[in-house]
């Protein structure tokens, strides 16, 4: 059961059904035909789950142009209580991950979702102690430098250090975000297995 401050926010500030009913087991899914996924998430602590966050209404004051990526969000968000503070879990589901997916999709989604989640946390009256981003995937495509990748994508912005998304982020368990400088969030890979009957990518994550 949540404390009175969180309950007050859920009853008065947050749209109905924005959060799922609290549970210890969630089936977090990606429903698109191109990469259907089903992640079984196990969690023992008090928590708040936003399912399909990418389709939920969010901050209308953010830029809408594609360059900044501020309209992109991760698939699911979990707020997990740890004593007096909370940990933020940001979960993005992909069928494969490579340079283009990492740079053009995952990183902008994590950045926007992180700051949006902080705003939601303020309404809930909770304090975020740290954050972890997760990517579920079947195939690692970082070794495939194919022609679909724009070479300019791999060039760092002016004033930023030259980094390799694979060696410096994906393999080191971190995401380096551009927030007028570098802002680092921990990252965990969750490799999924394809169900031979349904074709759905399946996996499990314990928090």
CORUR-V133804 format. One record per run of one state. SS is the DSSP state (H for helix, E for strand, L for the rest). FROM is the first residue (numbers start at 1). TO is the last residue. If there is no record, write none. Layout:
SS/FROM/TO + SS/FROM/TO
This chain:
L/1/3 + H/4/12 + L/13/24 + E/25/30 + L/31/36 + E/37/42 + L/43/46 + E/47/50 + L/51/52 + H/53/55 + L/56/75 + E/76/82 + L/83/84 + E/85/93 + L/94/95 + E/96/97 + L/98/98 + H/99/124 + L/125/127 + E/128/137 + L/138/138 + E/139/140 + L/141/150 + H/151/154 + L/155/164 + H/165/170 + L/171/173 + E/174/178 + L/179/181 + E/182/191 + L/192/192 + E/193/194 + L/195/200 + E/201/206 + L/207/207
